[in-house]
Structures are given as structure tokens and as C-alpha cells.
Amino acid sequence: MVKSLQRKFIVIATCCAAVILLAVLGLINIMYIRQSNNEIQAVMSYISKNHGQLPANIKADKQTMNRLQLTDESSSQIRYFSVFVNKNGKPIRYDLSHITAIEESTAKKMAKAAFKNQNQSRVFSDNSLNQLKRLRQNKMSFAYYLGQPQDNSQLIVFMDVTYFDNSNHEILRFSIMFGLFCLICFFVVVTLFSRRVLHPIIENAEKQKRFITNAGHELKTPLSVISANTEVMEALNGENEWTKSTMKQVDRMNNLVNNLMAISRLEEQQNLQISTIDLSQITSDVASEYRSAAIQKNLTLSTTIQEHVKVKAEKETLEELLNILLDNAVKYCDPNGTITVRVASKGFNNKMLSVSNTYKNGDQVDTSKLFERFYRGDTSHNNKIAGSGIGLSMAKGIAEFYNAQIKADWADGIMTMTLSNFKS
């Protein structure tokens, strides 16, 4: 139980840290990319409004330089070109004086592609960030900006944004590496200190197990005395309703104590001999033992068991699990109802066992709580249905020990207990 609790704590804590890192680093990258696009958008819009030119005297205009977030050095490093196209998208004039890597034929091809994209998307306007699109050419990345059509022509400005894109990629790559490094460090720290963090819970669980074990041993003595005294009274005075009631309650208490101690032993994982056993054969044998009990209550017990389904388990605990599920089905099955036991193989590491019974009042049962200790679906705690409310809790403990899943479902008047993901 301690290792299982540690694993859950480590997984949950690491997942939370991963979500936080993803959110923070993702937000940083989004903000950085948006800021880069805003800068590019501002510069290209300014070039477009100045007829495809970045004015030579822009360095003297400090207000514009600040608005465009340019420095004297960066303004000289901007590489761009512009193309005028007619209303059909045919290039009619070029300005390639501010870039050397692009020839007129390439500029023509890029202008046609940009104009075609405009007609397909129809999202362009002077104030829209959607206007900032990308084209790849000769391993370079270009953003293009389409101005408003004027006098049967339209200006398309292209700007080399390879540096910006490379910076964005570097920031993203660094974020991923930094995030993974932080996550690994967090995982190591949480793993090292998880036991210390969980120490109060672990200590409380250990105390609880010791209490159950000690209380079980202490209760066995007075129960044995009561049972022996009652038997003596029956031998001297004969059996009567009072002695029968006493013996019935003694048996019930003995079963409760034995179940509690069985849960404690299971959690401590003591003396369990795991081997490959035949789930099909064991299920068939245990089901046969309950046929007489089913017949006495006018119930029909049927089995659908796939042959030779093997699982890794201990025979005794597996039999205990089957006894719990079948005993529960017999107790709560409707009068003249049906109990069905199924075993099937859904894959190499997914063996399935289910026990279902007709139960018309299942809609009044919270199936999510059926496997909690001392919970009973019969909220009235009717003594006519004997039970302590810990049988299904034991079944869940056995299932978890084998890393299997157990759940209860009610539908169309049938309650089904299903054990899945049993490994072979």
C-alpha cells in the first residue's frame, strides 16, 4: 500500500508540475511570437504607407523609431522588397533595392502566390494581424503585407523575417529543454522526499493495521468464551431461540474479525505465493460450490467460461475474491433471479472476470461506493441479509494487489461486478 501511495503521489505531483510548466512556457512563447509579429507588422505597415520604401531619414524621426521599436542599427539591417500588381495579380513594378538575395523572377513568383492567397482567404485589412502571412524561399522566411488597392494596383511588401523565425524556434527549443530539465529535477526531488511527505499518512495506516490485528486477536478470546459458554448451556438446558441467536451473532462477529484481519494481511502482502494458475478452472470450481445455495433460494446460476484462461495470482486469494463476488450475488439477487459468471480473455494482459445478478433496486445503490469499507447497498442494514460491508472492500484490495481493476455497474435491472486488466 505504501509503494502504491508513493507512486500515485509522484505521478500526480509530476503531472501537476508538467501542466504548470507547459502553461507558463507556452504563455511565454505565445507572448514572444506575438510581440515579434507585432514588430514585423508595424514595420511592414509603415513601409506600405510610404509606397514600399523605408524613408532614408527615418533615423532622425525618434518618435517613429520608438513606435516601430527600431534602433539605428536594426533599421539598417531590415531586408525587404516591394511589388506592385494590377487588379488581376500580375506584377507591374518591382523595388528590389533593399535586398540582394531575391531576383526579379523570384519576386514575381512570390507576388503571384501572395495575391492568390489573398483571394482565397479574404481576411486582409490594414488593421488585421491576419494580414501577416509567411512564404518560404531559398531557405529564407518572408512575411508579406498587402496594402489597400489603389488606382487599379496593389502594393505587396515582403520582409525577410528569417531572423525572427529562427529566434522563435530557438526560444521554443530552449523552452522544451528547460521544461524537461525542470520536470526531471522535480521528479527526482519528489521521488526522494515523497516518503517523508507521506510519512503522517503512512504512519496512520500502519497504526490502523496494527490496531486491526491487535483488536482481532483480543476479540477472538471473548468470542471463543461466549461460544463455549453457549454450547455448555445448550448441552445442559437444550437449544432455544436465545442460544441460537447468540451463536448466530458470535459467528457473524467471527466472520467480521476474520475479514478485517484478512484485509490487514493482504495490505501487508504477507506469504503470497504468486504463480500462473487457471482462472477458468478455479472459477468453475467455486461457482459449482454455490449452485446448492442458489437452488435453495430458487435462483438460476449460469456460467460462460472461456477455457484455459491463465493469470498470475495466488490460488487462495483468487478463490477468496470469487467467494466474495458470488456470495454477494447470492445475497442480493432478486427472488427467482439469475446469476451469471463470465470469464474471458481480452488480450495477453487483459483477462476479464464478471459476476452479475438481477437486482431491481440497483438504481438506489451508489455503485461508486460499493467497494468502500463498511458501505452496504442496503442502506436499511436489514439483518435478514447478513453482511458486514467489508467483503467488497476485500475484493477491491485483492484486485489492486494484482494491479487489476474492479468496478460495479447497474443497468436494466442487472448488477455486474467486473474484474478487468488481470495479467497473465
C-alpha positions as CSV (number, residue, x, y, z in Angstrom):
1,M,0.0,0.0,0.0
2,V,2.9,2.4,0.9
3,K,4.5,1.9,-2.5
4,S,1.2,2.3,-4.3
5,L,0.5,5.5,-2.4
6,Q,4.0,6.8,-3.2
7,R,3.6,6.1,-6.9
8,K,0.2,7.8,-7.1
9,F,1.7,10.9,-5.2
10,I,4.7,11.1,-7.5
11,V,2.6,10.7,-10.7
12,I,0.0,13.3,-9.6
13,A,2.6,15.8,-8.4
14,T,4.7,15.4,-11.6
15,C,1.7,15.8,-13.8
16,C,0.7,18.9,-12.0
17,A,4.2,20.3,-12.4
18,A,4.1,19.4,-16.1
19,V,0.8,21.2,-16.6
20,I,2.1,24.3,-14.8
21,L,5.4,24.3,-16.8
22,L,3.5,23.8,-20.0
23,A,1.2,26.7,-19.3
24,V,4.0,29.1,-18.2
25,L,6.4,28.2,-21.0
26,G,3.6,28.1,-23.5
27,L,2.4,31.6,-22.5
28,I,6.0,32.9,-22.7
29,N,6.4,31.5,-26.3
30,I,3.0,32.8,-27.4
31,M,3.8,36.3,-26.0
32,Y,7.2,36.3,-27.6
33,I,5.8,35.2,-31.0
34,R,3.0,37.8,-30.8
35,Q,5.5,40.5,-29.9
36,S,7.7,39.6,-32.9
37,N,4.7,39.6,-35.2
38,N,3.6,43.0,-33.9
39,E,7.0,44.4,-34.6
40,I,7.1,43.0,-38.1
41,Q,3.5,44.1,-38.7
42,A,4.3,47.7,-37.6
43,V,7.4,48.0,-39.8
44,M,5.7,46.5,-42.9
45,S,2.6,48.6,-42.4
46,Y,4.9,51.7,-42.2
47,I,6.7,50.6,-45.4
48,S,3.4,50.1,-47.2
49,K,2.1,53.5,-46.3
50,N,5.3,55.0,-47.6
51,H,4.8,53.4,-51.1
52,G,7.1,50.5,-50.5
53,Q,10.0,52.4,-49.0
54,L,11.6,52.8,-45.6
55,P,12.4,56.6,-45.6
56,A,16.1,57.3,-45.6
57,N,15.7,59.9,-42.9
58,I,13.8,57.6,-40.5
59,K,16.7,57.6,-38.1
60,A,16.0,61.3,-37.4
61,D,12.4,60.6,-36.5
62,K,12.9,59.3,-33.0
63,Q,9.1,59.1,-32.4
64,T,8.6,56.7,-35.3
65,M,11.7,54.7,-34.4
66,N,10.4,54.2,-30.9
67,R,6.9,53.3,-32.2
68,L,8.4,50.7,-34.6
69,Q,10.8,49.6,-31.8
70,L,13.8,50.2,-34.1
71,T,17.4,51.2,-33.4
72,D,19.8,52.9,-35.7
73,E,21.5,49.6,-36.3
74,S,18.4,47.5,-36.7
75,S,16.8,50.0,-39.2
76,S,19.8,49.5,-41.4
77,Q,19.6,45.7,-41.3
78,I,16.0,45.4,-42.4
79,R,15.8,43.4,-45.7
80,Y,12.7,43.9,-47.8
81,F,11.3,44.4,-51.2
82,S,8.0,45.5,-52.7
83,V,5.9,44.6,-55.8
84,F,3.1,46.4,-57.4
85,V,0.4,44.2,-59.0
86,N,-2.6,45.0,-61.1
87,K,-6.1,44.0,-60.3
88,N,-5.5,40.6,-61.8
89,G,-2.4,40.0,-59.6
90,K,0.1,40.5,-62.4
91,P,3.3,42.2,-61.3
92,I,3.8,45.6,-63.0
93,R,6.6,47.1,-61.0
94,Y,9.4,45.9,-58.6
95,D,11.6,47.5,-56.0
96,L,14.5,45.1,-55.1
97,S,17.0,47.8,-53.9
98,H,16.9,46.8,-50.3
99,I,17.6,43.1,-50.7
100,T,20.2,41.1,-52.7
101,A,19.0,37.5,-52.2
102,I,15.9,37.9,-54.4
103,E,15.8,38.2,-58.2
104,E,13.0,39.7,-60.2
105,S,11.8,36.3,-61.4
106,T,11.6,35.1,-57.8
107,A,9.8,38.3,-56.7
108,K,7.3,37.8,-59.5
109,K,6.5,34.2,-58.4
110,M,6.2,35.3,-54.7
111,A,3.9,38.2,-55.6
112,K,1.6,35.9,-57.5
113,A,1.5,33.5,-54.6
114,A,0.7,36.2,-52.1
115,F,-2.1,37.7,-54.3
116,K,-3.6,34.2,-54.8
117,N,-3.6,33.6,-51.0
118,Q,-5.3,36.9,-50.5
119,N,-8.2,35.9,-52.9
120,Q,-8.6,32.6,-51.2
121,S,-8.6,33.8,-47.6
122,R,-10.2,37.2,-48.0
123,V,-9.0,38.2,-44.5
124,F,-6.8,41.2,-45.3
125,S,-7.3,44.7,-43.9
126,D,-4.8,47.3,-42.7
127,N,-5.5,46.7,-39.0
128,S,-5.6,42.9,-39.1
129,L,-2.8,40.7,-37.7
130,N,-4.2,38.1,-40.1
131,Q,-2.6,40.1,-42.8
132,L,0.8,38.9,-41.7
133,K,1.5,35.8,-43.8
134,R,4.6,33.7,-44.5
135,L,6.3,32.4,-47.6
136,R,9.4,30.3,-47.8
137,Q,12.0,30.9,-50.5
138,N,15.6,29.6,-50.7
139,K,15.6,28.6,-47.0
140,M,14.6,32.1,-46.1
141,S,11.3,33.1,-44.5
142,F,9.4,36.1,-45.8
143,A,6.4,37.9,-44.3
144,Y,4.2,39.7,-46.8
145,Y,1.8,42.6,-46.3
146,L,-0.9,43.5,-48.8
147,G,-1.9,47.2,-48.9
148,Q,-5.3,48.5,-49.9
149,P,-5.8,48.5,-53.7
150,Q,-5.4,52.0,-55.2
151,D,-5.7,53.1,-58.9
152,N,-6.1,49.6,-60.2
153,S,-2.9,48.5,-58.5
154,Q,-2.0,47.0,-55.2
155,L,1.3,47.1,-53.2
156,I,2.7,43.9,-51.7
157,V,5.6,44.3,-49.3
158,F,7.8,41.4,-48.5
159,M,10.2,41.4,-45.5
160,D,12.9,38.9,-44.6
161,V,11.9,37.6,-41.2
162,T,14.3,34.6,-41.1
163,Y,16.0,36.0,-38.0
164,F,12.7,36.4,-36.2
165,D,11.5,32.9,-37.1
166,N,14.9,31.4,-36.1
167,S,14.6,33.3,-32.8
168,N,11.1,31.9,-32.2
169,H,12.3,28.4,-32.9
170,E,15.3,28.8,-30.6
171,I,13.1,30.1,-27.8
172,L,10.7,27.2,-28.3
173,R,13.6,24.7,-28.3
174,F,15.1,26.2,-25.2
175,S,11.7,26.2,-23.5
176,I,11.3,22.5,-24.3
177,M,14.8,21.6,-23.0
178,F,14.3,23.8,-19.9
179,G,10.9,22.4,-19.2
180,L,12.2,18.8,-19.5
181,F,15.1,19.6,-17.2
182,C,12.9,21.2,-14.6
183,L,10.4,18.2,-14.8
184,I,13.2,15.7,-14.4
185,C,14.6,17.6,-11.4
186,F,11.2,17.9,-9.9
187,F,10.6,14.2,-10.4
188,V,13.8,13.3,-8.7
189,V,13.2,15.6,-5.7
190,V,9.6,14.4,-5.3
191,T,10.7,10.8,-5.5
192,L,13.4,11.4,-2.9
193,F,11.1,13.2,-0.5
194,S,7.8,11.5,-1.2
195,R,8.1,9.1,1.7
196,R,8.8,12.0,4.1
197,V,5.9,14.0,2.8
198,L,3.6,11.0,3.1
199,H,5.0,9.9,6.5
200,P,2.0,11.0,8.5
201,I,-0.4,9.1,6.2
202,I,1.8,6.1,6.2
203,E,2.2,6.1,9.9
204,N,-1.5,6.4,10.4
205,A,-2.1,3.5,8.0
206,E,0.5,1.4,9.9
207,K,-1.2,2.2,13.2
208,Q,-4.6,1.3,11.7
209,K,-3.3,-2.1,10.6
210,R,-1.7,-2.8,14.0
211,F,-5.0,-1.8,15.7
212,I,-7.0,-4.1,13.4
213,T,-4.6,-7.0,14.0
214,N,-4.4,-6.5,17.8
215,A,-8.2,-5.9,18.1
216,G,-8.8,-9.0,16.1
217,H,-6.7,-11.1,18.4
218,E,-8.2,-9.5,21.5
219,L,-11.8,-10.1,20.2
220,K,-11.2,-13.7,19.4
221,T,-10.8,-14.7,23.1
222,P,-14.1,-13.3,24.4
223,L,-15.9,-14.6,21.3
224,S,-14.4,-18.1,22.0
225,V,-15.5,-17.9,25.6
226,I,-19.1,-16.8,24.6
227,S,-19.3,-19.5,22.1
228,A,-18.0,-22.2,24.6
229,N,-20.4,-21.0,27.3
230,T,-23.3,-21.0,25.0
231,E,-22.5,-24.5,23.8
232,V,-22.4,-25.6,27.5
233,M,-25.8,-24.0,28.2
234,E,-27.2,-25.8,25.1
235,A,-25.8,-29.1,26.4
236,L,-27.3,-28.6,29.8
237,N,-30.6,-27.0,29.0
238,G,-31.1,-27.7,25.4
239,E,-31.1,-25.3,22.4
240,N,-33.5,-22.4,22.4
241,E,-34.1,-19.2,20.5
242,W,-31.8,-17.2,22.8
243,T,-28.8,-19.6,22.4
244,K,-29.4,-19.8,18.7
245,S,-29.4,-16.0,18.4
246,T,-26.2,-15.8,20.5
247,M,-24.4,-18.4,18.3
248,K,-25.6,-16.6,15.2
249,Q,-24.1,-13.3,16.4
250,V,-20.9,-14.9,17.5
251,D,-20.5,-16.4,14.0
252,R,-21.2,-13.0,12.5
253,M,-18.6,-11.4,14.7
254,N,-16.0,-14.1,14.0
255,N,-16.5,-13.6,10.2
256,L,-16.1,-9.8,10.7
257,V,-12.9,-10.2,12.7
258,N,-11.5,-12.7,10.2
259,N,-12.3,-10.4,7.3
260,L,-10.7,-7.5,8.9
261,M,-7.5,-9.5,9.7
262,A,-7.5,-10.8,6.1
263,I,-7.6,-7.2,4.8
264,S,-4.7,-6.4,7.1
265,R,-2.7,-9.4,5.9
266,L,-3.4,-8.6,2.3
267,E,-2.2,-5.0,2.6
268,E,1.0,-6.2,4.2
269,Q,1.4,-8.7,1.3
270,Q,2.5,-11.5,3.6
271,N,3.0,-15.1,2.5
272,L,1.5,-14.7,-1.0
273,Q,2.8,-17.3,-3.5
274,I,2.3,-15.9,-7.0
275,S,2.2,-18.4,-9.9
276,T,0.4,-18.9,-13.2
277,I,-2.9,-20.5,-12.4
278,D,-6.0,-21.5,-14.4
279,L,-8.7,-18.8,-13.8
280,S,-11.2,-20.7,-15.8
281,Q,-10.9,-23.9,-13.7
282,I,-10.9,-22.1,-10.3
283,T,-13.9,-20.0,-11.3
284,S,-15.8,-23.1,-12.5
285,D,-15.0,-24.9,-9.2
286,V,-16.0,-22.0,-7.0
287,A,-19.2,-21.4,-9.0
288,S,-20.2,-25.1,-8.5
289,E,-20.0,-24.7,-4.8
290,Y,-22.6,-22.0,-4.9
291,R,-25.1,-23.9,-7.0
292,S,-26.8,-25.5,-4.0
293,A,-27.1,-22.1,-2.2
294,A,-28.6,-20.7,-5.4
295,I,-31.1,-23.6,-5.7
296,Q,-32.2,-23.1,-2.1
297,K,-33.2,-19.6,-2.9
298,N,-34.8,-20.5,-6.2
299,L,-32.0,-18.8,-8.2
300,T,-30.5,-19.8,-11.5
301,L,-26.7,-19.8,-11.7
302,S,-25.2,-20.0,-15.2
303,T,-21.6,-19.8,-16.3
304,T,-19.9,-18.6,-19.6
305,I,-16.3,-19.5,-19.1
306,Q,-13.6,-19.5,-21.8
307,E,-11.3,-22.4,-21.3
308,H,-7.7,-22.2,-20.2
309,V,-7.6,-18.5,-19.3
310,K,-4.4,-18.2,-17.3
311,V,-3.5,-15.4,-14.8
312,K,-0.6,-14.7,-12.4
313,A,-2.1,-14.9,-8.9
314,E,-2.2,-16.8,-5.6
315,K,-4.9,-19.5,-5.7
316,E,-6.2,-18.8,-2.2
317,T,-6.7,-15.1,-2.6
318,L,-8.3,-15.6,-6.0
319,E,-10.7,-18.1,-4.5
320,E,-11.4,-15.6,-1.8
321,L,-12.2,-13.0,-4.4
322,L,-14.6,-15.3,-6.2
323,N,-16.3,-16.3,-3.0
324,I,-16.9,-12.7,-2.1
325,L,-18.4,-11.9,-5.5
326,L,-20.6,-15.0,-5.7
327,D,-21.7,-14.7,-2.0
328,N,-22.6,-11.1,-2.7
329,A,-24.6,-12.1,-5.8
330,V,-26.5,-14.8,-4.0
331,K,-27.3,-12.5,-1.1
332,Y,-28.7,-9.6,-3.2
333,C,-30.1,-11.4,-6.2
334,D,-33.9,-10.8,-6.7
335,P,-36.2,-13.8,-5.9
336,N,-36.3,-16.3,-8.7
337,G,-33.5,-14.2,-10.3
338,T,-30.4,-15.2,-12.3
339,I,-26.7,-15.1,-11.5
340,T,-24.2,-15.2,-14.4
341,V,-20.5,-15.8,-14.1
342,R,-18.2,-15.0,-17.1
343,V,-14.5,-15.5,-17.8
344,A,-12.9,-14.3,-21.0
345,S,-9.5,-13.3,-22.4
346,K,-9.4,-9.8,-24.0
347,G,-5.7,-9.9,-24.7
348,F,-2.4,-11.2,-23.3
349,N,-2.5,-8.9,-20.3
350,N,-6.3,-8.4,-20.0
351,K,-8.2,-11.3,-18.5
352,M,-11.8,-10.4,-17.6
353,L,-14.0,-11.9,-14.8
354,S,-17.5,-10.8,-14.2
355,V,-20.3,-11.8,-11.8
356,S,-23.8,-10.4,-12.5
357,N,-27.2,-10.9,-10.8
358,T,-30.7,-9.5,-11.3
359,Y,-31.3,-6.7,-8.8
360,K,-34.3,-4.4,-9.4
361,N,-33.4,-1.9,-6.6
362,G,-29.9,-1.3,-8.0
363,D,-30.9,2.3,-9.0
364,Q,-30.9,3.1,-5.3
365,V,-27.3,2.0,-4.8
366,D,-24.3,4.3,-5.3
367,T,-22.0,1.9,-7.2
368,S,-19.0,4.2,-6.8
369,K,-19.1,3.5,-3.0
370,L,-19.8,-0.3,-3.1
371,F,-16.1,-1.1,-2.6
372,E,-15.6,1.2,0.4
373,R,-15.2,-0.4,3.8
374,F,-18.5,-0.9,5.8
375,Y,-20.6,0.5,2.9
376,R,-23.7,-1.5,2.2
377,G,-26.0,-1.1,-0.7
378,D,-28.9,-2.0,1.6
379,T,-28.9,1.3,3.5
380,S,-31.5,0.0,5.9
381,H,-28.9,-2.5,7.1
382,N,-31.5,-5.2,7.1
383,N,-30.3,-8.1,9.2
384,K,-32.1,-10.6,7.0
385,I,-29.3,-10.1,4.6
386,A,-26.2,-11.0,6.6
387,G,-23.1,-8.9,5.9
388,S,-20.5,-6.6,7.4
389,G,-20.0,-4.3,4.5
390,I,-16.3,-5.2,4.1
391,G,-16.5,-8.1,1.7
392,L,-16.3,-6.0,-1.5
393,S,-13.6,-3.9,0.1
394,M,-11.6,-7.1,0.4
395,A,-12.3,-7.8,-3.2
396,K,-11.0,-4.4,-4.2
397,G,-7.9,-4.9,-2.1
398,I,-7.2,-8.2,-3.8
399,A,-7.8,-6.7,-7.3
400,E,-5.5,-3.8,-6.5
401,F,-2.8,-6.1,-5.3
402,Y,-2.8,-7.8,-8.7
403,N,-2.9,-4.3,-10.4
404,A,-6.3,-5.2,-11.8
405,Q,-9.4,-3.0,-12.0
406,I,-12.7,-3.8,-10.3
407,K,-15.9,-1.9,-10.8
408,A,-19.7,-2.3,-10.3
409,D,-22.3,-1.3,-12.8
410,W,-26.1,-1.4,-12.7
411,A,-28.2,-1.3,-15.9
412,D,-31.6,-2.7,-16.9
413,G,-32.1,-4.4,-13.5
414,I,-28.8,-6.2,-13.5
415,M,-25.9,-5.6,-11.1
416,T,-22.5,-6.6,-12.5
417,M,-19.1,-6.8,-10.8
418,T,-16.3,-6.8,-13.3
419,L,-12.7,-7.5,-12.8
420,S,-10.5,-6.5,-15.8
421,N,-6.9,-6.0,-16.8
422,F,-5.9,-9.2,-15.0
423,K,-2.4,-10.0,-16.2
424,S,-1.3,-13.4,-17.3
